[in-house]
Amino acid sequence: MKVKKYVAPSMPEALDKVRSEFGADAVILSSKAVYTGGFLGLFKKRNIEVVAAIDPESNKPRPIKQQRVEQVTEIRKPESTHSNKQQQIMIEELRSLRKWMEKTADETEQRFPAAFQSVKEHLMSHEVEEEVADQLISITLDQNQADDLTFQEAKKKTKQQLEALFTRENCGAIQFEQKFIHLVGPTGVGKTTTIAKLAAKSMLKDGKKVALITTDTYRIAAIEQLKTYSNILDIPLEIAYTMEDYQKARLKFQAYDLVFVDTAGRNFRDPKYVAELGKVVDLEHDVETYLVLSATTKAQDLLALYDQFKSIPLKKLIFTKTDETSTYGALLNLVSKKKIGIGYLTHGQNVPDDIKAATPSLLANLLIDLDDHDV
């Protein structure tokens, strides 16, 4: 691989130099501002230093007829049978940095060094809001010397900052401290199945004495589904049509360690929903309330959902259907902007298996995609 350093007054001029010598197959390894000239340390001139590379095996550079970098072909995997992990990392970095160069060829200034700009683009491809991504990268840069970091190193530094953020907001397995555990949320997100998973885990793995209450009397199917789970798990179930029914069920289950309460979904856009919910269940005494959301919901709709339920004292979030999406930026948006943690992620219908604690490490991996994950 041929590597060369270029210095120019601006990024477009530096890229013009790269294209004129290396052609469209060139990749940017790093870029930074440098100051040259001056007198006695004063009046130095600001320039952009770009380190570019070209694979000597690639085709000879073609004349560039357009100002914008042309679309280039994929870098081929080395044909050597002795390819190692380091070569694969290099290929990944070259691909990512090439994409960054193509997107930013016409920009005179870059807010972040090249490697971190690529990390930002990666996060935004996961539907992380630009404001949230900028804040995360800025904090990461404040804590690291970043000019000479590779793309892979920048991802690792950003992952560390993500883990710190999720740790601060107390993401991870829920240690239920109250007797009555309420799950609220919009219709169709899987609250009933999630309750069955939590009840089974608490009973089978934690050795708790568990009972169920449902106030979701709007859907016969929901009642029948919870009855099926209660029969399979051999735990009692009470159906509450009114606040009086609910209070009677609470008294009946006073000797139990945990009582999981399933609430009606309804339409979250109905302003009467939360008010009506408070008429059926007690949201203040000896309870913990968790908001259940689907990971497949649009990012902006998730923020609207949270705002609809924010009048309820929410302990944490639980996300369902994480196996039905490949973008997880909305989770970071909520944690960062609403300052609330995530307790669990669910990823299927199997009770009690398809549920995982939303640890800071798992959440960071979902977003930064450093390690293999199975969610």
Buried (B, 14 or more C-beta within 10 A) or exposed (E): EEEBEBEBEBBBBBBBBBBEBBBBBBBBBBBBEEEEEEEEEEEEEEBBBBBBBBBEEBEEBEEBEEEEBEEBEEBEEBEEEEEEEEEEBBBBBBBBBBBBBBEBBEEEEBEBBBBBBBBBBBBBEBBBBEEBBBBBBEBBBEEBEBBEBBBBBBBBBBBBBBBBBBBEBBBBEBEBEBBBBBBBBBBEBBBBBBBBBBBBBBBEEEEBEBBBBBBBBEBEEBBEBBBEBBEEBEBBBBBBEEBEBBEEBBEBBEEBBBBBBBBBBBEBEEEEBBEEBBEBBBBEEEBBBBBBBBBBBEBEBBBEBBEBBEEBEBBBBBBBBBBEBEBBBBBBBBBBBBEBBBBBBBBBEEBBEBBBEBBBBBBBBBBBBEEEBEB
